[in-house]
């Protein structure tokens, strides 16, 4: 009797040792995916027993990954008005701590590939580049550079949830500038339209700058004349005669009047 009991205890201890030996633990930021032929795939957080030979277990990292997208020159984003912009955007993606999300990534991507940052970059870069292009096409250039946060919101909405099981956490813009004119293709319809827009914009800005400069000079001349009037009035009240104006001052006023006439 004692021998039977001892044998049962020994088997129980041995079974417990085998169980602990085959128990797979994972960290707080990881998930354990256990597969078995003829049985549903299980997702475990924290750890789970894994039977040798019969079951296969893989660890999936749940931490965030960065996907960087940069488009410049003729690959830049085309705005609604045809103007291109150079952009560098960083997308932060992760796998949610939910069995259904872990299972989808494991099935569509594979745990080994999903754990490598360069693989995630290769999987999602082109998808995010299309998202950026679609979002940029809804903005004019001035709207795009004037409100980055609104553009980011558009990108987030455009990205949606179809990201192979990953979830988009955040988008940040490191670069968002007008593509230089010498990098555009005048034979491209969109680029030709953008070149025309940029030319019109440059002309308008030059005219506005000239107007501002003329207004500044006019204000300076007005202040100078008012100061001369004040000095003349002060001398008149003091019984002083107004001193003769210098020939250099007269010549300067004549040159200024001629320059104003030429500009008009």
GIRA-V243306 format. One line per field, one symbol per residue. psi: psi as a letter, one per 40 degrees, with the letter a starting at -180 (. if undefined). burial: I if it has 16 or more other ideal C-beta (glycine too) atoms within 10 Angstrom, else O. Layout:
# GIRA-V243306
psi->???
burial->???
This chain:
# GIRA-V243306
psi->dddddddddddddddddddddehhiiidfiihhhihheiihihihdiihhhiddihhihhheiiihhhhhhibeeihhideehiihihihhhiihighdddddddddddhddddehdddddddeddddddddddddeeiiddddedgddddddddddddaegffeihhdihihdhgihhideeiheehdddddddddddddddddddddddddddddddddddddddddddddddddeeiihiiiiddddddddddddddddd.
burial->OOOOOOOOOOOOOOOOOOOOOOOIOIOOOIIIIIOOOOOOOIIIIOOIOIOOOOIOIIIIIIOOIOIOIOIIOOOIIIIOIIIIIIIOIOIOIIIOOOOOIIIIIIOOIOIOOIIOOOOIIOIIOOOIIOIIIOIIOOIOIOOIIOOOOOIIOIIIOIIOOOIIIIOIOOIOOOOIOIIOOOOIOOOOOIIOOIIOIIOOOOOOOOOOOOOOOOOOOOOOOOOOOOOOOOOOOOOOOOOOOOOOOOOOOOOOOOOOOOOOOOOO
